[in-house]
Amino acid sequence: MEFLILGATDTVPAAIGNSLIQLLTFLVLLGALSYFVWKPLKKVMDEREQLIHSEIDDAEQRRMEAVKLKEENEAVLRETQAEISEMMDNAKQQAKKEQEAIIHDANTRANQMMEAAKADIEREKEKAIRDINDQVGDISVLIAEKMISKEINQQDQKDLVARYLQEAGGK
């Protein structure tokens, strides 16, 4: 049994040595993994994280720019609609002014035409009166000539005047 105990005593320092070797190997392996794998992996992960954060920031910036552009577009649209409305109002006012000017011109022309027609009527009336006066004068002269050339009684004179008036009316 001593052999077993002796073997057991021999194995404890060997087990401690093995454990130390395994611990040392584990630490070397851990150091090597840390240096060759963990640091590059951490670097890649950090770069990936920065890239993701950068893309998120860019996306947020683009979203803010899109909101700003949307607001600017809406403002431009409102301004354009206001300008169009103003132009329509101006066009309506201009059309109304032109309509009023056309109506005023038409009324002025109509009044001028009426005045001209009244003047023409008045001239024609005066001409007709002159013509009638001339005809009455001619008839009077004719009656006087007839009366002088022949002596007639009062009844013949009335018949003669009536006949000459009738002839003058036919002219």
BELLIN-V948467 format. One record per helix or strand of 3 or more residues. SS is the DSSP state (h for helix, s for strand). FROM is the first residue (numbers start at 1). TO is the last residue. Records with the same first field share a line. If there is no record, write none. Layout:
SS->FROM-TO ; FROM-TO
This chain:
h->2-149 ; 154-170
